[in-house]
Amino acid sequence: MKKIIILNWVLKIFIGILILAIPINECLRYNMSNEALTLIYKDSVFGNYSPYIMLLRISILIIALLNIQKGLQGFIKDGYFNFKSSERFKISGYLLLIMSIIGIAIVLMCMKQSSEIEILSDIIIYLLLIAIAIGLLAFSDVVVKGNILKTENDLTV
């Protein structure tokens, strides 16, 4: 249980850092001139909309991490086998899956602007994220099955 408590706090800190990074990024971008912004985003697939796409992706990541953190918090409060934690992990798995598929699509659209090594490393990272998402979905099923077994065991005793 100690490791879950530590992981819960690490996720809270990481989520806090991500949430603080969003307004800092917006302030830095706001202080740049239009020419500088055009120069930065001219080679991007989405052009001047690139920061908004990144903001959407970070928002999806924050929501997924919040759901994982709430699932761990459910473990701490209600024990390991509960339906609330299972639902949280399932939502997180689907969000991470969506985020990684979007990421792979963006990398493939930007193939002409990146080197082969960058493309390969980005795709490997997104494939790892897909594996984590599938792992969360499988873990969610294990928690549901454990809850069913626990309920049946409690009825038997």
Beta strands, then each sheet from edge to edge (+ up, - down):
end
